[in-house]
Amino acid sequence: MAQAVSPEVRAAQQRVISTVRCSGVLSNGGLALWREVGCGEWKATAAEIARDLDLLEVPHEIVTAFRFPLANSGGE
């Protein structure tokens, strides 16, 4: 029989799933989630995602990676 999960775990699952669907990239190296510097007002930060992954007991590593600005960033 399936076990019920706590509300905190369920909320973390929902946040991680929505983040993966919006900004996840799957490659040979695993799943990458890109976060812009200072994105906390509109998106989950890397630290917030890491807390959710810790709660869900998902092994992960946060690294700093640089990429070219998005085409729609308006030269910011």
Biopython code that builds the backbone (N, CA, C, O; Angstrom):
import numpy as np
from Bio.PDB.StructureBuilder import StructureBuilder

atoms = [
    (1, "MET", "N", (0.837, -1.172, 0.000)),
    (1, "MET", "CA", (0.000, 0.000, 0.000)),
    (1, "MET", "C", (0.890, 1.247, 0.000)),
    (1, "MET", "O", (1.920, 1.284, 0.673)),
    (2, "ALA", "N", (0.493, 2.238, -0.741)),
    (2, "ALA", "CA", (1.256, 3.481, -0.827)),
    (2, "ALA", "C", (1.161, 4.249, 0.483)),
    (2, "ALA", "O", (0.133, 4.241, 1.161)),
    (3, "GLN", "N", (2.259, 4.912, 0.819)),
    (3, "GLN", "CA", (2.284, 5.709, 2.041)),
    (3, "GLN", "C", (2.046, 7.171, 1.698)),
    (3, "GLN", "O", (2.489, 7.657, 0.657)),
    (4, "ALA", "N", (1.355, 7.855, 2.569)),
    (4, "ALA", "CA", (1.122, 9.290, 2.379)),
    (4, "ALA", "C", (2.409, 10.045, 2.700)),
    (4, "ALA", "O", (3.143, 9.675, 3.616)),
    (5, "VAL", "N", (2.673, 11.095, 1.945)),
    (5, "VAL", "CA", (3.855, 11.921, 2.201)),
    (5, "VAL", "C", (3.430, 13.170, 2.955)),
    (5, "VAL", "O", (2.267, 13.572, 2.922)),
    (6, "SER", "N", (4.392, 13.771, 3.632)),
    (6, "SER", "CA", (4.093, 14.979, 4.400)),
    (6, "SER", "C", (3.820, 16.143, 3.450)),
    (6, "SER", "O", (4.247, 16.112, 2.296)),
    (7, "PRO", "N", (3.122, 17.156, 3.921)),
    (7, "PRO", "CA", (2.865, 18.332, 3.080)),
    (7, "PRO", "C", (4.154, 19.013, 2.609)),
    (7, "PRO", "O", (4.204, 19.554, 1.505)),
    (8, "GLU", "N", (5.199, 18.986, 3.450)),
    (8, "GLU", "CA", (6.473, 19.604, 3.067)),
    (8, "GLU", "C", (7.112, 18.861, 1.896)),
    (8, "GLU", "O", (7.627, 19.478, 0.964)),
    (9, "VAL", "N", (7.073, 17.533, 1.955)),
    (9, "VAL", "CA", (7.644, 16.720, 0.873)),
    (9, "VAL", "C", (6.840, 16.918, -0.405)),
    (9, "VAL", "O", (7.417, 17.055, -1.483)),
    (10, "ARG", "N", (5.535, 16.934, -0.299)),
    (10, "ARG", "CA", (4.683, 17.127, -1.485)),
    (10, "ARG", "C", (4.946, 18.488, -2.123)),
    (10, "ARG", "O", (5.017, 18.589, -3.348)),
    (11, "ALA", "N", (5.090, 19.530, -1.314)),
    (11, "ALA", "CA", (5.376, 20.868, -1.841)),
    (11, "ALA", "C", (6.739, 20.899, -2.526)),
    (11, "ALA", "O", (6.891, 21.520, -3.578)),
    (12, "ALA", "N", (7.735, 20.227, -1.933)),
    (12, "ALA", "CA", (9.063, 20.166, -2.546)),
    (12, "ALA", "C", (9.000, 19.428, -3.881)),
    (12, "ALA", "O", (9.636, 19.845, -4.848)),
    (13, "GLN", "N", (8.241, 18.338, -3.942)),
    (13, "GLN", "CA", (8.077, 17.602, -5.196)),
    (13, "GLN", "C", (7.496, 18.503, -6.276)),
    (13, "GLN", "O", (7.977, 18.506, -7.409)),
    (14, "GLN", "N", (6.478, 19.255, -5.937)),
    (14, "GLN", "CA", (5.832, 20.132, -6.916)),
    (14, "GLN", "C", (6.780, 21.223, -7.402)),
    (14, "GLN", "O", (6.807, 21.536, -8.593)),
    (15, "ARG", "N", (7.563, 21.807, -6.483)),
    (15, "ARG", "CA", (8.508, 22.857, -6.887)),
    (15, "ARG", "C", (9.595, 22.303, -7.800)),
    (15, "ARG", "O", (9.943, 22.922, -8.805)),
    (16, "VAL", "N", (10.133, 21.129, -7.446)),
    (16, "VAL", "CA", (11.203, 20.543, -8.259)),
    (16, "VAL", "C", (10.673, 20.162, -9.639)),
    (16, "VAL", "O", (11.333, 20.425, -10.645)),
    (17, "ILE", "N", (9.507, 19.554, -9.700)),
    (17, "ILE", "CA", (8.933, 19.157, -10.993)),
    (17, "ILE", "C", (8.719, 20.371, -11.882)),
    (17, "ILE", "O", (9.065, 20.336, -13.063)),
    (18, "SER", "N", (8.157, 21.440, -11.340)),
    (18, "SER", "CA", (7.913, 22.628, -12.170)),
    (18, "SER", "C", (9.219, 23.256, -12.629)),
    (18, "SER", "O", (9.294, 23.769, -13.745)),
    (19, "THR", "N", (10.248, 23.227, -11.792)),
    (19, "THR", "CA", (11.551, 23.775, -12.182)),
    (19, "THR", "C", (12.175, 22.940, -13.287)),
    (19, "THR", "O", (12.721, 23.488, -14.244)),
    (20, "VAL", "N", (12.103, 21.623, -13.167)),
    (20, "VAL", "CA", (12.659, 20.736, -14.200)),
    (20, "VAL", "C", (11.930, 20.942, -15.522)),
    (20, "VAL", "O", (12.564, 20.983, -16.577)),
    (21, "ARG", "N", (10.625, 21.069, -15.481)),
    (21, "ARG", "CA", (9.847, 21.246, -16.716)),
    (21, "ARG", "C", (10.154, 22.574, -17.386)),
    (21, "ARG", "O", (10.151, 22.660, -18.613)),
    (22, "CYS", "N", (10.420, 23.607, -16.602)),
    (22, "CYS", "CA", (10.648, 24.948, -17.167)),
    (22, "CYS", "C", (12.086, 25.170, -17.608)),
    (22, "CYS", "O", (12.321, 25.819, -18.628)),
    (23, "SER", "N", (13.051, 24.646, -16.863)),
    (23, "SER", "CA", (14.436, 25.004, -17.176)),
    (23, "SER", "C", (15.408, 23.841, -17.055)),
    (23, "SER", "O", (16.605, 24.058, -16.864)),
    (24, "GLY", "N", (14.924, 22.630, -17.161)),
    (24, "GLY", "CA", (15.807, 21.479, -17.074)),
    (24, "GLY", "C", (16.357, 21.077, -18.428)),
    (24, "GLY", "O", (15.659, 21.142, -19.440)),
    (25, "VAL", "N", (17.623, 20.659, -18.438)),
    (25, "VAL", "CA", (18.270, 20.168, -19.650)),
    (25, "VAL", "C", (18.913, 18.828, -19.305)),
    (25, "VAL", "O", (19.754, 18.754, -18.409)),
    (26, "LEU", "N", (18.524, 17.782, -20.008)),
    (26, "LEU", "CA", (19.064, 16.455, -19.761)),
    (26, "LEU", "C", (20.148, 16.161, -20.782)),
    (26, "LEU", "O", (19.932, 16.288, -21.987)),
    (27, "SER", "N", (21.325, 15.762, -20.287)),
    (27, "SER", "CA", (22.442, 15.426, -21.173)),
    (27, "SER", "C", (23.130, 14.179, -20.625)),
    (27, "SER", "O", (22.659, 13.568, -19.666)),
    (28, "ASN", "N", (24.250, 13.809, -21.246)),
    (28, "ASN", "CA", (25.004, 12.646, -20.768)),
    (28, "ASN", "C", (25.521, 12.851, -19.351)),
    (28, "ASN", "O", (25.730, 11.884, -18.618)),
    (29, "GLY", "N", (25.729, 14.107, -18.963)),
    (29, "GLY", "CA", (26.238, 14.412, -17.631)),
    (29, "GLY", "C", (25.173, 14.427, -16.554)),
    (29, "GLY", "O", (25.492, 14.588, -15.376)),
    (30, "GLY", "N", (23.922, 14.263, -16.930)),
    (30, "GLY", "CA", (22.832, 14.294, -15.961)),
    (30, "GLY", "C", (21.877, 15.433, -16.255)),
    (30, "GLY", "O", (21.831, 15.947, -17.372)),
    (31, "LEU", "N", (21.130, 15.817, -15.267)),
    (31, "LEU", "CA", (20.139, 16.880, -15.404)),
    (31, "LEU", "C", (20.747, 18.198, -14.941)),
    (31, "LEU", "O", (21.302, 18.278, -13.845)),
    (32, "ALA", "N", (20.643, 19.215, -15.763)),
    (32, "ALA", "CA", (21.144, 20.548, -15.411)),
    (32, "ALA", "C", (19.962, 21.496, -15.285)),
    (32, "ALA", "O", (19.051, 21.482, -16.113)),
    (33, "LEU", "N", (19.984, 22.313, -14.252)),
    (33, "LEU", "CA", (18.980, 23.353, -14.054)),
    (33, "LEU", "C", (19.719, 24.682, -14.004)),
    (33, "LEU", "O", (20.568, 24.893, -13.138)),
    (34, "TRP", "N", (19.404, 25.561, -14.915)),
    (34, "TRP", "CA", (20.084, 26.850, -14.981)),
    (34, "TRP", "C", (19.354, 27.871, -14.128)),
    (34, "TRP", "O", (18.131, 27.988, -14.201)),
    (35, "ARG", "N", (20.089, 28.596, -13.335)),
    (35, "ARG", "CA", (19.563, 29.693, -12.526)),
    (35, "ARG", "C", (20.389, 30.937, -12.821)),
    (35, "ARG", "O", (21.619, 30.886, -12.806)),
    (36, "GLU", "N", (19.728, 32.039, -13.087)),
    (36, "GLU", "CA", (20.426, 33.287, -13.314)),
    (36, "GLU", "C", (20.797, 33.904, -11.966)),
    (36, "GLU", "O", (20.143, 33.645, -10.956)),
    (37, "VAL", "N", (21.844, 34.715, -11.958)),
    (37, "VAL", "CA", (22.234, 35.424, -10.743)),
    (37, "VAL", "C", (21.109, 36.379, -10.361)),
    (37, "VAL", "O", (20.581, 37.090, -11.216)),
    (38, "GLY", "N", (20.745, 36.399, -9.100)),
    (38, "GLY", "CA", (19.709, 37.304, -8.621)),
    (38, "GLY", "C", (18.307, 36.963, -9.087)),
    (38, "GLY", "O", (17.469, 37.856, -9.216)),
    (39, "CYS", "N", (18.032, 35.695, -9.342)),
    (39, "CYS", "CA", (16.722, 35.297, -9.869)),
    (39, "CYS", "C", (15.694, 35.059, -8.779)),
    (39, "CYS", "O", (14.545, 34.736, -9.081)),
    (40, "GLY", "N", (16.076, 35.209, -7.525)),
    (40, "GLY", "CA", (15.225, 34.838, -6.404)),
    (40, "GLY", "C", (13.866, 35.494, -6.340)),
    (40, "GLY", "O", (12.936, 34.933, -5.761)),
    (41, "GLU", "N", (13.731, 36.679, -6.927)),
    (41, "GLU", "CA", (12.430, 37.337, -6.863)),
    (41, "GLU", "C", (11.392, 36.611, -7.712)),
    (41, "GLU", "O", (10.215, 36.566, -7.354)),
    (42, "TRP", "N", (11.827, 36.042, -8.840)),
    (42, "TRP", "CA", (10.886, 35.428, -9.788)),
    (42, "TRP", "C", (11.010, 33.915, -9.879)),
    (42, "TRP", "O", (10.044, 33.239, -10.232)),
    (43, "LYS", "N", (12.177, 33.375, -9.569)),
    (43, "LYS", "CA", (12.414, 31.937, -9.693)),
    (43, "LYS", "C", (13.073, 31.423, -8.421)),
    (43, "LYS", "O", (13.629, 32.192, -7.637)),
    (44, "ALA", "N", (13.001, 30.130, -8.234)),
    (44, "ALA", "CA", (13.708, 29.516, -7.108)),
    (44, "ALA", "C", (15.209, 29.644, -7.333)),
    (44, "ALA", "O", (15.698, 29.419, -8.440)),
    (45, "THR", "N", (15.930, 30.002, -6.290)),
    (45, "THR", "CA", (17.382, 30.098, -6.386)),
    (45, "THR", "C", (17.989, 28.700, -6.304)),
    (45, "THR", "O", (17.301, 27.734, -5.974)),
    (46, "ALA", "N", (19.279, 28.602, -6.606)),
    (46, "ALA", "CA", (19.971, 27.317, -6.505)),
    (46, "ALA", "C", (19.897, 26.783, -5.077)),
    (46, "ALA", "O", (19.731, 25.580, -4.873)),
    (47, "ALA", "N", (20.018, 27.665, -4.093)),
    (47, "ALA", "CA", (19.954, 27.232, -2.691)),
    (47, "ALA", "C", (18.571, 26.688, -2.340)),
    (47, "ALA", "O", (18.461, 25.700, -1.615)),
    (48, "GLU", "N", (17.522, 27.321, -2.846)),
    (48, "GLU", "CA", (16.161, 26.838, -2.583)),
    (48, "GLU", "C", (15.918, 25.483, -3.235)),
    (48, "GLU", "O", (15.294, 24.603, -2.642)),
    (49, "ILE", "N", (16.412, 25.322, -4.454)),
    (49, "ILE", "CA", (16.275, 24.030, -5.135)),
    (49, "ILE", "C", (17.058, 22.961, -4.378)),
    (49, "ILE", "O", (16.584, 21.835, -4.226)),
    (50, "ALA", "N", (18.253, 23.307, -3.904)),
    (50, "ALA", "CA", (19.070, 22.355, -3.146)),
    (50, "ALA", "C", (18.361, 21.917, -1.868)),
    (50, "ALA", "O", (18.421, 20.742, -1.506)),
    (51, "ARG", "N", (17.691, 22.840, -1.180)),
    (51, "ARG", "CA", (16.942, 22.472, 0.031)),
    (51, "ARG", "C", (15.834, 21.473, -0.300)),
    (51, "ARG", "O", (15.617, 20.507, 0.431)),
    (52, "ASP", "N", (15.137, 21.716, -1.410)),
    (52, "ASP", "CA", (14.084, 20.781, -1.818)),
    (52, "ASP", "C", (14.669, 19.416, -2.157)),
    (52, "ASP", "O", (14.110, 18.391, -1.768)),
    (53, "LEU", "N", (15.783, 19.391, -2.873)),
    (53, "LEU", "CA", (16.414, 18.118, -3.235)),
    (53, "LEU", "C", (16.926, 17.389, -1.996)),
    (53, "LEU", "O", (16.847, 16.163, -1.919)),
    (54, "ASP", "N", (17.454, 18.143, -1.019)),
    (54, "ASP", "CA", (17.872, 17.524, 0.245)),
    (54, "ASP", "C", (16.683, 16.876, 0.942)),
    (54, "ASP", "O", (16.775, 15.744, 1.415)),
    (55, "LEU", "N", (15.568, 17.596, 1.004)),
    (55, "LEU", "CA", (14.356, 17.076, 1.642)),
    (55, "LEU", "C", (13.880, 15.799, 0.951)),
    (55, "LEU", "O", (13.406, 14.868, 1.602)),
    (56, "LEU", "N", (14.013, 15.769, -0.377)),
    (56, "LEU", "CA", (13.589, 14.601, -1.158)),
    (56, "LEU", "C", (14.662, 13.519, -1.222)),
    (56, "LEU", "O", (14.452, 12.472, -1.835)),
    (57, "GLU", "N", (15.812, 13.767, -0.591)),
    (57, "GLU", "CA", (16.938, 12.833, -0.556)),
    (57, "GLU", "C", (17.444, 12.495, -1.955)),
    (57, "GLU", "O", (17.749, 11.341, -2.257)),
    (58, "VAL", "N", (17.526, 13.519, -2.802)),
    (58, "VAL", "CA", (18.040, 13.366, -4.161)),
    (58, "VAL", "C", (19.493, 13.827, -4.173)),
    (58, "VAL", "O", (19.769, 14.976, -3.828)),
    (59, "PRO", "N", (20.438, 12.952, -4.563)),
    (59, "PRO", "CA", (21.832, 13.385, -4.641)),
    (59, "PRO", "C", (21.977, 14.485, -5.695)),
    (59, "PRO", "O", (21.414, 14.386, -6.785)),
    (60, "HIS", "N", (22.730, 15.526, -5.363)),
    (60, "HIS", "CA", (22.900, 16.632, -6.298)),
    (60, "HIS", "C", (24.191, 17.377, -5.983)),
    (60, "HIS", "O", (24.792, 17.205, -4.923)),
    (61, "GLU", "N", (24.591, 18.194, -6.922)),
    (61, "GLU", "CA", (25.783, 19.025, -6.769)),
    (61, "GLU", "C", (25.491, 20.369, -7.415)),
    (61, "GLU", "O", (24.976, 20.430, -8.531)),
    (62, "ILE", "N", (25.818, 21.437, -6.716)),
    (62, "ILE", "CA", (25.641, 22.778, -7.269)),
    (62, "ILE", "C", (26.997, 23.269, -7.742)),
    (62, "ILE", "O", (27.966, 23.279, -6.984)),
    (63, "VAL", "N", (27.054, 23.673, -8.993)),
    (63, "VAL", "CA", (28.286, 24.206, -9.566)),
    (63, "VAL", "C", (27.973, 25.534, -10.245)),
    (63, "VAL", "O", (26.839, 25.792, -10.648)),
    (64, "THR", "N", (28.990, 26.360, -10.360)),
    (64, "THR", "CA", (28.842, 27.613, -11.092)),
    (64, "THR", "C", (29.237, 27.362, -12.534)),
    (64, "THR", "O", (30.337, 26.885, -12.813)),
    (65, "ALA", "N", (28.353, 27.678, -13.429)),
    (65, "ALA", "CA", (28.608, 27.515, -14.860)),
    (65, "ALA", "C", (28.201, 28.804, -15.551)),
    (65, "ALA", "O", (27.207, 29.430, -15.184)),
    (66, "PHE", "N", (28.957, 29.185, -16.529)),
    (66, "PHE", "CA", (28.659, 30.407, -17.258)),
    (66, "PHE", "C", (28.115, 30.051, -18.629)),
    (66, "PHE", "O", (28.558, 29.089, -19.257)),
    (67, "ARG", "N", (27.164, 30.828, -19.080)),
    (67, "ARG", "CA", (26.622, 30.630, -20.415)),
    (67, "ARG", "C", (26.351, 31.998, -21.021)),
    (67, "ARG", "O", (26.285, 33.008, -20.321)),
    (68, "PHE", "N", (26.198, 32.005, -22.327)),
    (68, "PHE", "CA", (25.914, 33.253, -23.016)),
    (68, "PHE", "C", (24.542, 33.766, -22.610)),
    (68, "PHE", "O", (23.662, 32.969, -22.285)),
    (69, "PRO", "N", (24.338, 35.087, -22.620)),
    (69, "PRO", "CA", (23.015, 35.635, -22.285)),
    (69, "PRO", "C", (21.956, 35.115, -23.250)),
    (69, "PRO", "O", (22.241, 34.816, -24.409)),
    (70, "LEU", "N", (20.742, 35.016, -22.750)),
    (70, "LEU", "CA", (19.636, 34.581, -23.592)),
    (70, "LEU", "C", (19.362, 35.622, -24.669)),
    (70, "LEU", "O", (19.585, 36.815, -24.462)),
    (71, "ALA", "N", (18.877, 35.164, -25.813)),
    (71, "ALA", "CA", (18.621, 36.065, -26.940)),
    (71, "ALA", "C", (17.576, 37.117, -26.603)),
    (71, "ALA", "O", (17.614, 38.219, -27.150)),
    (72, "ASN", "N", (16.651, 36.800, -25.718)),
    (72, "ASN", "CA", (15.586, 37.747, -25.395)),
    (72, "ASN", "C", (15.892, 38.604, -24.173)),
    (72, "ASN", "O", (14.995, 39.263, -23.648)),
    (73, "SER", "N", (17.148, 38.608, -23.705)),
    (73, "SER", "CA", (17.485, 39.363, -22.502)),
    (73, "SER", "C", (17.660, 40.851, -22.778)),
    (73, "SER", "O", (17.838, 41.628, -21.841)),
    (74, "GLY", "N", (17.613, 41.260, -24.025)),
    (74, "GLY", "CA", (17.697, 42.679, -24.354)),
    (74, "GLY", "C", (19.046, 43.302, -24.069)),
    (74, "GLY", "O", (19.127, 44.500, -23.796)),
    (75, "GLY", "N", (20.094, 42.526, -24.126)),
    (75, "GLY", "CA", (21.437, 43.054, -23.925)),
    (75, "GLY", "C", (21.751, 43.394, -22.482)),
    (75, "GLY", "O", (22.691, 44.145, -22.221)),
    (76, "GLU", "N", (20.999, 42.866, -21.549)),
    (76, "GLU", "CA", (21.242, 43.154, -20.138)),
    (76, "GLU", "C", (22.498, 42.483, -19.661)),
    (76, "GLU", "O", (22.863, 42.615, -18.493)),
]
sb = StructureBuilder()
sb.init_structure("model")
sb.init_model(0)
sb.init_chain("A")
sb.init_seg("    ")
for serial, (resi, resn, name, xyz) in enumerate(atoms, 1):
    if name == "N":
        sb.init_residue(resn, " ", resi, " ")
    sb.init_atom(name, np.array(xyz, "f"), 0.0, 1.0, " ", f" {name:<3s}", serial, name[0])
structure = sb.get_structure()
